[in-house]
Amino acid sequence: MCRWLAYAGTPIHLDELIYKPAHSLIDQSRHARLGVETTNGDGAGIGWYPDERYATTPEPEPAVFRAIGPAWSDRNLHELSRCVRSPLFFAHIRASTGAAVQQTNCHPFRHHNWLWMHNGAINGFSTVKRELAMAVDPALYADIEGSTDSELMFYLALSLGLEDDVPGAVERMIGLVESAAERHGVPDAMQMTVAVADGARLWAFRYSTERHSRSLFYSTDIDTLRALHPEIGVLRVVSPDTRLVVSEPLGDLTGAWNEVPECSYGLVQPGEDEMRSEMHPLTPVAP
């Protein structure tokens, strides 16, 4: 499957998280510890929103870079990460679950000001794919570029109201997938960790039908991290509401990581970091 990270907070250079940590996403592309596959070499991608000081619209469209080569040898990814600063960005390394290795199948996926990335799979996807594709809003269907279950999940969620109610749309999307799988006799339909962003807010979801989901962690609040690890320079320059969500911890720092509970989600937004105070249950809604 895949590894990913999502960051929200003070604008930083992307390489501070993608390359520099001891167990960075680039290290994970060859030596993942908690993923199904040790190696994640079927493409990589980043999506980032501009620093608000340079944004030209209230809801700026994020930029996306996606490539089919392994992240560890991608010089363009390295150059971009070294030069780009962002207050909200996604990074993803892919291990295909069957879909072709092509640029349009690499994460993150974008629709207007929205970003989406996923780790996991729809079980029996080839069996239920046609039925699920037919449930996508016809006005959105032409925007689907690739062949992955991940992108189809995104467009199902958009069809089910993502732009108005992110958690509700994700719950309805899961319910739709599970109902289709049940009709086709497919067990354990859904396995997912998902990150969603609209340019200001970040949601992170962890769910599986079998209640044994892939790993997902969020960072401890910055004030605590500064006290625990004063030697880490980047902690001195980021705001208290800065938050990082990862498929796999970026290092072995004591007290730095908290596991997202099974079948739950959290929200990070300026001035109101729910991940620090409250996680919400994620309950599928059948169609």
N, C-alpha and C positions, 0 to 999 in steps of 0.2 A: 504494500500500500504506500502511503506517502508520509512526509513530514512537513510541518508548516509552522510559521509564527505570525502573530499579528501584534502590532505595536500602536499605542495611542498615548500621546502626551506631548512633552516639549519636543520641538523639531530637533532631530539628530540625523547624522549621516547614517545611511542604511547599513554600511559595513560595520558599524559599532555592534550590531547584533547578528548580521548574516555571516561575517568573517572572523571577528576578533575574539569572541568568547572561546573558552577552552573546548567546549563541545558544541561549537557553532553549527548552524544549519549546513554549512559546507562540510564540516567534519561528519555530520549525520548522513550526508549523501553517500558516504563510503562506510561509515561505522555506526549506524543506528543501533541503539540499545533496546528500545522498547517497541519498535515497529515489527510487523510481520516479516519484512525483508530487511536484511542488514544493509543492502545497497539500494539506493534510490537514484538511479541514473537515467531515467526515461524522460528527462526534460526538467526545466526549472522556469520559474516566473516570479516577477515582483509586480505589485500594483501600489501606487502611491498617490496621495493627495498633495497638492502644493502647499507650501508654507503659507499660512493665511495672509502674511504680509505681501505676498505676491499673487494672491488669488484675484481673478478678474470677474468672478460671478459669485453670488451667495452660495450656490451649490456647485462647486467646481467638479468637472469630470476628472476622474483619476487617470493618470498615465499608466500604461501596462507594457511590460517587456516580457516576452515569452520566447523560449528557445528549446529545441529538441535534444540538445546535447546534455551530457552530465554537468551538473553545477560545478564540480570541482575543477573542470578544465575550461570553463567559459570565461574568456578574458573580457568580453563585453559586459557580462554581469558584474565582474570585479570592478571595472571602470565606472559603471553606473553607480554601484553601491558606494564607491569611494567619494563620488562627487555630489550625489543627490541627498538633500536634506528634506525630511518630511515629518509632520506631526502625527500622521496616521498612515501606516503602510502594512502590506501583506507580503510574505515571501513563502514560496512553496517549492518543494522538490518532489518529483513524481516517480512512483513505481507503478507502472501500468497494471491494472487488473484484467486486461484483455483488449481494451481499445487501442487503436493504432498510436504509435509514437509519432505525433505530428504537432505542429505549432498550435493549431486550433484546439487540441485536446489538453494543452498545458494550462495550469491554473496561474493566477486567479482569473475568473470570468467577470466581465464588466457589462453593465447595462446602464446607460446614462451615468448618474452619479453613484451607482451601486457597485460594490465588489463582493465576490463570493469565492470561497475556496473550501475544499473538502478533503478529508481523509476517510477512506472506507469504501463501501460498495453496496450496490443493490444486488442481493443474491438472485440468481436466475435472471439477470437483466435481459438477456436475449429473449427470454420467454415473455416478459411483461413489457418490453420496450415499446411495442406498437401501441398497446392500450394506454400507456403513460403518455406517449407522444401525442396521442389524440386528445388528451386532456389539457394540453397547452393552449392558451388563448390564441386563436388564429392571427390576431394582430401582432403577437410576439413570435410566432413560430419561425418566421423567416429570419429572425435574428440568431437562431441557433446555428453555430458554425461547425461544431465538432460532433463527435459520436460517443461521448462519455456519458455515463450515468450521472456524474457530478454536474455537468452543465444542464442536463435535462432536469435534475432536481431543482436547480436554480430557476429555470423557466417555469417549472410547475409552481414554485413558491411565488414567483412574480405574478403568475396567473391567479393565484389564490390570495392576493392582497398584500404581498410583501411590503410594498411602498407605503401602506397605511398601518400595518400591524405586523411587525416582523415575527415575534414569537407565535402569534396566531397562524400566520401563513406557513411557518415551518411545521407547526403541529398538524395543520391540515395537509401539508405535503406528505408528511410521514404517514398519516392515516390513509391517504390515497394510495401510496405505494404498498403499504401493508395489506390493504383491502384487495388490490389487484393481485398481489402475490398469493393471497389466500385463495382467490378464485382459481388460480392456476396451479395450486398445490405446491407452491414454493415456500419452504420453511425459512424462518429467521431472515425475513426480507431485508431489513435495514441495518446497516452498520455505518455510523457516521460521527465524525467531529467536523463541525462547520464553523467558519468565521464569516460574518456579514458586516459590511460597513456602508454608511451613506455619506461619508465625508465629515461628519461630526461625531457620530456614535459608532460603537463597535459592540457587536453581539457575538458570543461564543456558545456553541451548543455541543453537548455530548449525549449520544443516544445510540442504543441498539435494541432490536426486537428481542434478542436473547438475554438482554440485561447484562451483557459482558462487553462493554464498549472499549474501543481503542483509547489509548492514554491521552489525557489533556490536563494541562496545568496552567495556573496563573501566578504571576509574581506577587510576592509579599509587598505591602505598602512601602513606599520609598523611604519614609522616616525610619522604619525598622531596619531596612536594608543598609541605610547609611550608618546606623549604629553598629550593626553586625559586621559590616565590611567597609570601613572608612578608606581602605586602600584602593577601592575601585573609583576611578576618576569620574566616569560618566554619571555616577549616582549624585555627584555634587552639583550637577548643572541641570538636572531634570526636575520638573515640578512634582509636588506631592501627589497629584492625581494621575501621574504616569503609570501605565499598566502594560504588561506584556503577557500574551497568552501563547502557549507553545504545545506542540504535540509531545515534545520531549524536552526536559530541562537542558539549558545551555551550558550547564556546568554543575559542579558538586558543592555549590555554596550553601553553607548551613543556614537553614531557615528561609531560603529564598523562594521556595516553590510550594504551592498548595494544589492538591488534586481537585479538579472539577468533579463534583459528585456525579454518580451514575444518573443518567436520564434527567439532566438539568441544564440550565443556561444562565448566563450572567450578562450584564450590560455595563459597558464603560462609556461615560460621557462626561464632558467638562463639568467639574464641580459636583458631580453626583456619581461616584463610582460604586455601583451596586455590588460588584464583585468583592469589595472589601466588607460589605455589611450583609449582603443577602444573595443567595442563589435561589432560583425559581425552579419548580418542578416542570419537566417537559412531558406533556401528556398528549399523545396522538389523538386527532379528531377524525373519525371515519367520515367519508362523504355520505 
